[in-house]
Amino acid sequence: MSIVLVSISLTALLMVAIPAMQELARAARSAEKLFDTLSRDLPPTLNAIRNTSLEITDLTDDVSEGVRSAGQVVKQVDQSLDTAKRQAQNVQIGTRSLFVGVKAAWKTFTRQKPSKRKVDRLSPFYQDTLTLREREAQRQDNRRLTAEDHRLDESYNNRPEWESNFEDEDWSEQ
């Protein structure tokens, strides 16, 4: 009886084990197909991922260089604007100086000559005949006359009316 029981148990075990073994064989074939597919498709995919990462690195470097060169262009434009501003200020100063010079020249040209007696200057030939006292008197007269000339020219120190009007105008809008 024990042999019968052992044989029934083994038969039941074989009946259950055969379908399980068939399923394991099918699973092994599926795994083999999966590994074949992976071994075929994975290396090109990994190469594509590697190439993509290298291209992204190159693009990042290009963008960085572009940003740097754009920064340099901005600096150059800023320097050009500063230079243009300085040149405009120099032109404005030059224009003002020109107008002041023309005004001073016009006043000098149109002013009336002072009507005072000028000391006649003698030629070197006649100076030898003057005495020492006469020469000293002539020098003092010349000094006094030049000091009076400077006092008469004090009106040039005043600021001309057109110059104050010129500076009051707002030239930045023009």
Residue frames as a rotation matrix with the C-alpha (Angstrom) as fourth column:
MET 1
0.575 0.818 0.000 0.00
0.818 -0.575 0.000 0.00
0.000 0.000 -1.000 0.00
SER 2
0.348 -0.514 -0.784 2.80
0.183 -0.783 0.595 2.34
-0.919 -0.350 -0.179 0.70
ILE 3
-0.721 -0.614 0.321 4.05
0.413 -0.009 0.911 1.78
-0.556 0.790 0.260 -2.77
VAL 4
-0.081 0.768 0.635 0.66
0.966 -0.096 0.239 2.59
0.244 0.633 -0.734 -4.18
LEU 5
0.755 0.377 -0.536 0.49
0.546 -0.815 0.196 5.77
-0.363 -0.441 -0.821 -2.16
VAL 6
-0.113 -0.872 -0.476 3.97
0.118 -0.487 0.865 6.79
-0.987 0.042 0.158 -3.23
SER 7
-0.730 -0.147 0.667 3.13
0.650 0.153 0.745 6.06
-0.211 0.977 -0.016 -6.87
ILE 8
0.365 0.891 0.271 -0.13
0.916 -0.395 0.066 8.09
0.166 0.224 -0.960 -6.65
SER 9
0.615 -0.184 -0.766 1.78
0.303 -0.842 0.446 10.95
-0.728 -0.506 -0.463 -5.07
LEU 10
-0.496 -0.866 -0.063 4.41
0.215 -0.193 0.957 10.87
-0.841 0.461 0.282 -7.74
THR 11
-0.415 0.438 0.797 1.79
0.906 0.116 0.408 10.77
0.086 0.891 -0.445 -10.47
ALA 12
0.689 0.699 -0.191 -0.01
0.720 -0.690 0.073 13.77
-0.081 -0.188 -0.979 -8.97
LEU 13
0.287 -0.681 -0.674 3.29
0.145 -0.665 0.733 15.55
-0.947 -0.308 -0.093 -8.65
LEU 14
-0.715 -0.546 0.437 4.19
0.477 0.076 0.876 14.87
-0.511 0.834 0.206 -12.26
MET 15
0.018 0.802 0.597 0.79
0.982 -0.128 0.142 16.02
0.190 0.583 -0.790 -13.48
VAL 16
0.861 0.245 -0.446 1.25
0.378 -0.894 0.239 19.32
-0.340 -0.374 -0.863 -11.66
ALA 17
0.101 -0.931 -0.350 4.95
0.104 -0.340 0.935 19.71
-0.990 -0.130 0.063 -12.56
ILE 18
-0.339 -0.238 0.910 4.61
0.878 0.269 0.397 19.12
-0.339 0.933 0.118 -16.31
PRO 19
0.586 0.540 0.604 2.48
0.731 -0.674 -0.106 22.25
0.350 0.504 -0.790 -17.00
ALA 20
0.859 -0.327 -0.393 4.74
0.026 -0.740 0.672 24.28
-0.511 -0.588 -0.628 -14.69
MET 21
-0.135 -0.957 0.256 7.78
0.390 0.186 0.902 23.07
-0.911 0.222 0.348 -16.62
GLN 22
-0.024 0.207 0.978 6.11
0.998 -0.054 0.036 23.98
0.060 0.977 -0.205 -19.90
GLU 23
0.919 0.383 0.093 5.46
0.369 -0.919 0.137 27.49
0.138 -0.092 -0.986 -18.57
LEU 24
0.499 -0.817 -0.290 9.07
0.009 -0.329 0.944 27.81
-0.867 -0.473 -0.157 -17.45
ALA 25
-0.294 -0.593 0.750 10.24
0.772 0.315 0.552 26.77
-0.563 0.741 0.365 -20.94
ARG 26
0.387 0.524 0.759 7.95
0.854 -0.514 -0.081 29.36
0.348 0.679 -0.646 -22.53
ALA 27
0.963 -0.054 -0.263 9.22
0.098 -0.842 0.530 32.04
-0.250 -0.536 -0.806 -20.10
ALA 28
0.107 -0.993 0.049 12.81
0.288 0.078 0.954 31.11
-0.952 -0.088 0.295 -20.91
ARG 29
-0.197 -0.119 0.973 12.15
0.977 0.054 0.205 31.49
-0.077 0.991 0.106 -24.68
SER 30
0.766 0.535 0.356 10.50
0.550 -0.832 0.067 34.88
0.333 0.145 -0.932 -24.07
ALA 31
0.751 -0.554 -0.359 13.45
0.016 -0.529 0.849 36.00
-0.661 -0.643 -0.388 -21.96
GLU 32
-0.178 -0.840 0.513 15.83
0.651 0.291 0.701 34.85
-0.738 0.459 0.495 -24.68
LYS 33
0.140 0.319 0.937 13.93
0.935 -0.353 -0.019 36.87
0.325 0.879 -0.348 -27.31
LEU 34
0.970 0.230 -0.073 13.96
0.239 -0.883 0.404 39.93
0.028 -0.410 -0.912 -24.98
PHE 35
0.391 -0.898 -0.199 17.71
0.138 -0.156 0.978 39.66
-0.910 -0.410 0.063 -24.43
ASP 36
-0.255 -0.435 0.864 18.29
0.913 0.187 0.363 39.35
-0.319 0.881 0.349 -28.21
THR 37
0.532 0.540 0.652 16.18
0.712 -0.702 0.001 42.46
0.458 0.463 -0.759 -28.83
LEU 38
0.937 -0.211 -0.279 18.02
0.055 -0.698 0.714 44.35
-0.345 -0.684 -0.642 -26.10
SER 39
0.057 -0.990 0.128 21.43
0.420 0.140 0.897 43.33
-0.906 0.003 0.424 -27.40
ARG 40
-0.194 -0.068 0.979 20.42
0.978 -0.085 0.189 44.54
0.070 0.994 0.083 -30.89
ASP 41
0.450 0.566 0.691 18.66
0.580 -0.774 0.256 47.82
0.679 0.285 -0.676 -29.95
LEU 42
0.839 -0.051 -0.542 20.41
0.481 -0.396 0.782 48.97
-0.255 -0.917 -0.308 -26.79
PRO 43
-0.164 -0.977 -0.136 23.89
0.790 -0.213 0.575 49.84
-0.591 -0.013 0.807 -28.15
PRO 44
-0.487 -0.019 0.873 22.58
0.700 -0.607 0.377 52.17
0.523 0.795 0.309 -30.91
THR 45
0.630 0.761 0.155 20.21
0.464 -0.528 0.711 53.78
0.623 -0.376 -0.686 -28.41
LEU 46
0.605 -0.486 -0.630 23.06
0.620 -0.209 0.756 54.32
-0.499 -0.849 0.175 -25.96
ASN 47
-0.501 -0.788 0.357 25.21
0.837 -0.337 0.430 55.80
-0.219 0.514 0.829 -28.76
ALA 48
-0.071 0.568 0.820 22.34
0.597 -0.634 0.491 58.12
0.799 0.524 -0.294 -29.72
ILE 49
0.874 0.373 -0.311 21.98
0.456 -0.411 0.789 59.24
0.166 -0.832 -0.530 -26.09
ARG 50
0.143 -0.916 -0.374 25.75
0.756 -0.143 0.638 59.82
-0.638 -0.375 0.672 -25.87
ASN 51
-0.582 -0.335 0.741 25.76
0.786 -0.464 0.407 61.84
0.208 0.820 0.533 -29.14
THR 52
0.386 0.804 0.452 22.77
0.535 -0.594 0.600 63.87
0.751 0.010 -0.660 -27.97
SER 53
0.781 -0.136 -0.610 24.54
0.544 -0.333 0.770 64.75
-0.308 -0.933 -0.186 -24.72
LEU 54
-0.326 -0.945 0.024 27.64
0.796 -0.261 0.547 65.82
-0.510 0.197 0.837 -26.69
GLU 55
-0.370 0.272 0.888 25.51
0.695 -0.554 0.459 67.99
0.617 0.787 0.016 -28.99
ILE 56
0.756 0.650 -0.072 23.80
0.507 -0.513 0.693 69.57
0.414 -0.560 -0.718 -25.99
THR 57
0.353 -0.724 -0.592 27.24
0.673 -0.242 0.699 70.35
-0.649 -0.645 0.402 -24.53
ASP 58
-0.608 -0.582 0.541 28.33
0.791 -0.379 0.481 71.94
-0.075 0.720 0.690 -27.83
LEU 59
0.076 0.734 0.675 25.14
0.604 -0.572 0.555 73.99
0.793 0.366 -0.487 -28.00
THR 60
0.807 0.174 -0.564 25.64
0.584 -0.372 0.721 75.13
-0.084 -0.912 -0.402 -24.42
ASP 61
-0.163 -0.948 -0.272 29.18
0.734 -0.301 0.609 76.26
-0.660 -0.100 0.745 -25.28
ASP 62
-0.557 0.011 0.831 27.90
0.733 -0.464 0.497 78.10
0.391 0.886 0.251 -28.38
VAL 63
0.536 0.818 0.208 25.21
0.562 -0.530 0.635 79.85
0.630 -0.223 -0.743 -26.36
SER 64
0.573 -0.402 -0.714 27.78
0.654 -0.301 0.695 80.82
-0.494 -0.865 0.090 -23.72
GLU 65
-0.558 -0.809 0.186 30.06
0.741 -0.384 0.551 82.29
-0.375 0.445 0.813 -26.41
GLY 66
-0.223 0.569 0.791 27.10
0.680 -0.491 0.545 84.12
0.699 0.659 -0.277 -27.92
VAL 67
0.795 0.512 -0.325 26.21
0.574 -0.462 0.676 85.62
0.196 -0.724 -0.661 -24.55
ARG 68
0.143 -0.833 -0.534 29.83
0.691 -0.302 0.657 86.68
-0.709 -0.463 0.532 -24.01
SER 69
-0.719 -0.425 0.550 30.09
0.695 -0.450 0.561 88.30
0.009 0.786 0.619 -27.43
ALA 70
0.225 0.848 0.479 26.73
0.645 -0.498 0.580 90.00
0.730 0.179 -0.659 -26.92
GLY 71
0.717 -0.040 -0.696 28.09
0.626 -0.402 0.668 91.38
-0.307 -0.915 -0.264 -23.64
GLN 72
-0.380 -0.917 -0.120 31.16
0.690 -0.367 0.624 92.68
-0.616 0.155 0.772 -25.46
VAL 73
-0.459 0.293 0.838 28.97
0.710 -0.445 0.545 94.31
0.533 0.846 -0.004 -28.11
VAL 74
0.671 0.734 -0.110 26.93
0.629 -0.484 0.609 95.97
0.393 -0.477 -0.786 -25.37
LYS 75
0.343 -0.632 -0.695 30.15
0.635 -0.389 0.668 97.27
-0.693 -0.670 0.268 -23.79
GLN 76
-0.668 -0.614 0.419 31.36
0.712 -0.365 0.600 98.61
-0.216 0.700 0.681 -27.13
VAL 77
-0.014 0.748 0.664 28.02
0.677 -0.481 0.557 100.33
0.736 0.457 -0.499 -27.76
ASP 78
0.779 0.284 -0.558 28.15
0.623 -0.439 0.647 101.82
-0.061 -0.852 -0.520 -24.27
GLN 79
-0.130 -0.908 -0.399 31.69
0.643 -0.384 0.663 103.10
-0.755 -0.170 0.633 -24.90
SER 80
-0.622 -0.044 0.782 30.61
0.735 -0.375 0.564 104.53
0.269 0.926 0.266 -28.25
LEU 81
0.469 0.855 0.220 27.73
0.655 -0.504 0.562 106.33
0.592 -0.120 -0.797 -26.58
ASP 82
0.583 -0.335 -0.740 30.08
0.602 -0.433 0.671 107.73
-0.545 -0.837 -0.051 -23.94
THR 83
-0.532 -0.832 0.155 32.47
0.690 -0.321 0.648 108.89
-0.490 0.452 0.745 -26.66
ALA 84
-0.312 0.505 0.805 29.65
0.727 -0.419 0.544 110.48
0.612 0.755 -0.236 -28.63
LYS 85
0.736 0.591 -0.330 28.43
0.652 -0.488 0.580 112.23
0.182 -0.642 -0.745 -25.48
ARG 86
0.172 -0.764 -0.622 31.93
0.594 -0.423 0.684 113.61
-0.786 -0.486 0.381 -24.78
GLN 87
-0.703 -0.423 0.572 32.27
0.707 -0.321 0.631 114.76
-0.083 0.847 0.525 -28.38
ALA 88
0.173 0.846 0.504 28.88
0.733 -0.452 0.508 116.48
0.658 0.281 -0.699 -28.21
GLN 89
0.751 0.035 -0.660 29.97
0.572 -0.534 0.623 118.27
-0.330 -0.845 -0.421 -25.02
ASN 90
-0.308 -0.935 -0.176 33.23
0.616 -0.336 0.713 119.32
-0.726 0.111 0.679 -26.69
VAL 91
-0.511 0.204 0.835 31.32
0.758 -0.351 0.550 120.64
0.406 0.914 0.024 -29.70
GLN 92
0.614 0.789 -0.004 28.99
0.676 -0.523 0.519 122.56
0.407 -0.322 -0.855 -27.38
ILE 93
0.454 -0.538 -0.710 31.96
0.527 -0.481 0.701 124.05
-0.718 -0.692 0.066 -25.51
GLY 94
-0.600 -0.718 0.353 33.68
0.686 -0.235 0.689 124.88
-0.411 0.655 0.634 -28.81
THR 95
-0.096 0.663 0.743 30.53
0.793 -0.401 0.459 126.53
0.602 0.633 -0.487 -30.12
ARG 96
0.813 0.380 -0.442 30.17
0.580 -0.595 0.556 128.60
-0.052 -0.708 -0.704 -26.96
SER 97
0.030 -0.898 -0.439 33.83
0.546 -0.353 0.760 129.60
-0.837 -0.262 0.480 -27.16
LEU 98
-0.597 -0.200 0.777 33.40
0.799 -0.236 0.553 130.58
0.073 0.951 0.301 -30.79
PHE 99
0.368 0.826 0.426 30.36
0.708 -0.546 0.448 132.73
0.603 0.137 -0.786 -29.97
VAL 100
0.739 -0.168 -0.653 32.17
0.489 -0.533 0.690 134.37
-0.464 -0.829 -0.312 -27.04
GLY 101
-0.334 -0.942 0.019 35.21
0.643 -0.213 0.736 135.04
-0.689 0.258 0.677 -29.24
VAL 102
-0.384 0.277 0.881 33.08
0.811 -0.355 0.465 136.50
0.442 0.893 -0.088 -32.03
LYS 103
0.717 0.694 -0.070 31.23
0.624 -0.593 0.509 138.68
0.312 -0.409 -0.858 -29.51
ALA 104
0.433 -0.641 -0.634 34.50
0.473 -0.437 0.765 139.92
-0.767 -0.631 0.114 -27.98
ALA 105
-0.595 -0.659 0.461 35.93
0.727 -0.195 0.659 140.57
-0.344 0.727 0.594 -31.44
TRP 106
0.025 0.696 0.717 32.78
0.804 -0.440 0.399 142.44
0.594 0.567 -0.571 -32.45
LYS 107
0.853 0.276 -0.443 32.91
0.508 -0.639 0.578 144.60
-0.124 -0.718 -0.685 -29.29
THR 108
0.001 -0.942 -0.336 36.59
0.512 -0.288 0.809 145.28
-0.859 -0.173 0.482 -29.86
PHE 109
-0.587 -0.207 0.783 35.98
0.810 -0.148 0.568 146.14
-0.002 0.967 0.255 -33.49
THR 110
0.106 0.770 0.629 33.00
0.670 -0.523 0.527 148.42
0.735 0.365 -0.571 -32.85
ARG 111
0.452 0.073 -0.889 34.15
0.828 -0.404 0.388 150.19
-0.331 -0.912 -0.243 -29.66
GLN 112
0.920 -0.128 0.370 35.16
0.047 -0.902 -0.429 153.79
0.388 0.412 -0.824 -29.85
LYS 113
0.033 -0.985 -0.170 38.81
0.717 0.142 -0.682 154.53
0.696 -0.099 0.711 -29.56
PRO 114
0.445 0.102 -0.890 39.70
0.819 -0.449 0.358 156.43
-0.363 -0.888 -0.284 -26.38
SER 115
0.607 -0.168 0.777 40.37
0.412 -0.770 -0.488 160.07
0.680 0.616 -0.398 -27.04
LYS 116
0.882 -0.395 -0.257 43.29
0.091 -0.392 0.915 160.63
-0.462 -0.831 -0.309 -24.79
ARG 117
0.630 -0.715 -0.302 46.69
-0.762 -0.495 -0.417 161.85
0.149 0.494 -0.857 -25.54
LYS 118
0.900 -0.435 0.004 49.23
0.434 0.898 0.068 159.18
-0.033 -0.059 0.998 -26.30
VAL 119
0.434 -0.843 -0.318 52.85
-0.307 -0.470 0.827 159.78
-0.847 -0.262 -0.463 -25.60
ASP 120
0.826 -0.232 -0.514 54.79
-0.510 0.080 -0.856 159.91
0.240 0.969 -0.053 -28.78
ARG 121
0.681 -0.656 0.327 57.41
0.294 0.653 0.698 157.29
-0.671 -0.379 0.637 -28.88
LEU 122
0.493 -0.608 -0.622 60.66
-0.777 -0.629 0.000 158.39
-0.392 0.484 -0.783 -30.24
SER 123
0.853 -0.300 -0.426 62.74
-0.082 0.731 -0.678 156.40
0.515 0.614 0.599 -32.57
PRO 124
0.691 -0.621 -0.370 65.95
0.696 0.432 0.573 154.98
-0.196 -0.654 0.731 -31.09
PHE 125
-0.112 -0.757 0.644 67.91
0.808 -0.446 -0.384 157.63
0.578 0.478 0.662 -32.95
TYR 126
0.028 0.202 0.979 66.21
-0.188 -0.961 0.204 160.45
0.982 -0.189 0.011 -31.02
GLN 127
0.903 0.332 -0.273 66.14
0.179 0.287 0.941 158.63
0.391 -0.899 0.200 -27.68
ASP 128
0.101 -0.944 -0.314 69.83
0.958 0.178 -0.225 159.05
0.268 -0.278 0.922 -27.34
THR 129
-0.512 -0.311 0.801 69.36
0.263 -0.944 -0.199 162.80
0.818 0.109 0.565 -27.26
LEU 130
0.580 0.765 0.281 66.89
-0.099 -0.277 0.956 162.64
0.809 -0.582 -0.085 -24.33
THR 131
-0.404 -0.668 0.625 68.21
-0.744 -0.158 -0.650 163.16
0.533 -0.727 -0.433 -20.86
LEU 132
-0.875 0.018 -0.484 67.80
0.239 0.886 -0.398 160.58
0.422 -0.464 -0.779 -18.18
ARG 133
-0.764 0.616 -0.192 65.06
-0.046 -0.349 -0.936 162.64
-0.643 -0.707 0.295 -16.50
GLU 134
-0.273 0.673 -0.688 63.04
-0.941 -0.336 0.045 162.94
-0.200 0.659 0.725 -19.72
ARG 135
-0.551 0.033 -0.834 63.23
-0.376 0.882 0.283 159.19
0.745 0.470 -0.474 -20.32
GLU 136
-0.929 0.203 -0.308 62.01
0.369 0.495 -0.787 158.44
-0.007 -0.845 -0.535 -16.78
ALA 137
-0.543 0.768 -0.340 59.09
-0.438 -0.605 -0.665 160.86
-0.716 -0.212 0.665 -17.18
GLN 138
-0.294 0.410 -0.863 58.15
-0.917 0.134 0.376 159.23
0.270 0.902 0.337 -20.49
ARG 139
-0.768 -0.016 -0.641 58.16
0.046 0.996 -0.081 155.74
0.639 -0.092 -0.764 -18.89
GLN 140
-0.854 0.480 -0.200 55.90
0.225 -0.006 -0.974 156.88
-0.469 -0.877 -0.103 -16.05
ASP 141
-0.352 0.743 -0.568 53.44
-0.810 -0.546 -0.213 158.42
-0.469 0.386 0.795 -18.53
ASN 142
-0.434 0.143 -0.890 53.37
-0.645 0.641 0.417 155.17
0.630 0.754 -0.186 -20.50
ARG 143
-0.906 0.086 -0.414 52.68
0.319 0.783 -0.535 153.15
0.278 -0.616 -0.737 -17.35
ARG 144
-0.685 0.685 -0.247 49.87
-0.133 -0.451 -0.882 155.46
-0.716 -0.572 0.400 -16.28
LEU 145
-0.283 0.591 -0.756 48.25
-0.953 -0.265 0.150 155.32
-0.112 0.762 0.637 -19.71
THR 146
-0.593 0.074 -0.802 48.33
-0.273 0.918 0.287 151.52
0.757 0.390 -0.524 -19.87
ALA 147
-0.914 0.311 -0.261 46.76
0.368 0.366 -0.854 151.28
-0.171 -0.877 -0.449 -16.39
GLU 148
-0.441 0.790 -0.426 43.96
-0.536 -0.613 -0.581 153.63
-0.720 -0.028 0.693 -17.55
ASP 149
-0.411 0.261 -0.874 43.48
-0.824 0.304 0.478 151.48
0.390 0.916 0.090 -20.67
HIS 150
-0.841 0.079 -0.536 42.97
0.201 0.964 -0.172 148.44
0.503 -0.252 -0.827 -18.48
ARG 151
-0.752 0.613 -0.242 40.39
0.139 -0.211 -0.967 150.25
-0.644 -0.761 0.073 -16.37
LEU 152
-0.331 0.641 -0.693 38.48
-0.875 -0.482 -0.028 151.19
-0.352 0.597 0.720 -19.50
ASP 153
-0.481 0.077 -0.873 38.45
-0.574 0.725 0.380 147.53
0.663 0.684 -0.305 -20.59
GLU 154
-0.911 0.150 0.385 36.73
-0.272 0.483 -0.832 146.36
-0.311 -0.863 -0.399 -17.38
SER 155
0.007 0.979 -0.203 33.43
-0.885 -0.089 -0.457 146.32
-0.465 0.183 0.866 -19.26
TYR 156
-0.077 -0.083 -0.994 34.67
-0.760 0.650 0.005 143.20
0.646 0.755 -0.113 -21.08
ASN 157
-0.955 -0.294 0.024 34.63
-0.230 0.690 -0.686 141.26
0.185 -0.661 -0.727 -17.82
ASN 158
-0.292 0.925 0.243 30.87
-0.711 -0.039 -0.702 141.52
-0.640 -0.378 0.669 -17.67
ARG 159
-0.636 0.144 0.758 28.97
0.374 0.917 0.140 138.57
-0.675 0.373 -0.637 -19.04
PRO 160
-0.917 0.295 -0.267 27.33
-0.391 -0.546 0.741 139.38
0.072 0.784 0.616 -22.37
GLU 161
-0.183 0.952 0.247 23.56
-0.810 -0.004 -0.586 139.15
-0.557 -0.308 0.771 -22.53
TRP 162
0.386 0.371 -0.845 23.53
-0.851 0.497 -0.170 136.73
0.357 0.784 0.507 -25.46
GLU 163
-0.579 -0.660 -0.479 25.85
-0.389 0.740 -0.549 134.33
0.717 -0.131 -0.685 -23.62
SER 164
-0.823 0.336 0.458 23.50
-0.397 0.237 -0.887 134.06
-0.407 -0.911 -0.061 -20.63
ASN 165
0.242 0.935 -0.258 20.57
-0.880 0.100 -0.464 133.46
-0.408 0.339 0.848 -23.01
PHE 166
0.036 -0.328 -0.944 22.63
-0.754 0.611 -0.242 130.78
0.656 0.720 -0.225 -24.79
GLU 167
-0.884 -0.442 -0.149 23.28
-0.226 0.686 -0.692 128.86
0.408 -0.578 -0.706 -21.56
ASP 168
-0.554 0.742 0.378 19.66
-0.608 -0.050 -0.793 129.18
-0.569 -0.669 0.478 -20.33
GLU 169
0.200 0.658 -0.726 18.28
-0.965 0.262 -0.029 127.35
0.171 0.706 0.687 -23.37
ASP 170
0.252 -0.034 0.967 17.72
-0.400 0.906 0.136 123.60
-0.881 -0.421 0.214 -23.12
TRP 171
-0.110 -0.419 -0.901 19.91
-0.991 -0.021 0.130 122.14
-0.073 0.908 -0.413 -25.90
SER 172
-0.772 -0.230 0.592 19.26
-0.292 0.956 -0.010 118.50
-0.564 -0.180 -0.806 -24.97
GLU 173
0.168 0.923 0.345 15.89
0.129 0.326 -0.936 118.51
-0.977 0.202 -0.064 -26.80
GLN 174
0.581 0.101 -0.807 17.38
-0.661 -0.519 -0.541 119.77
-0.474 0.849 -0.235 -30.04
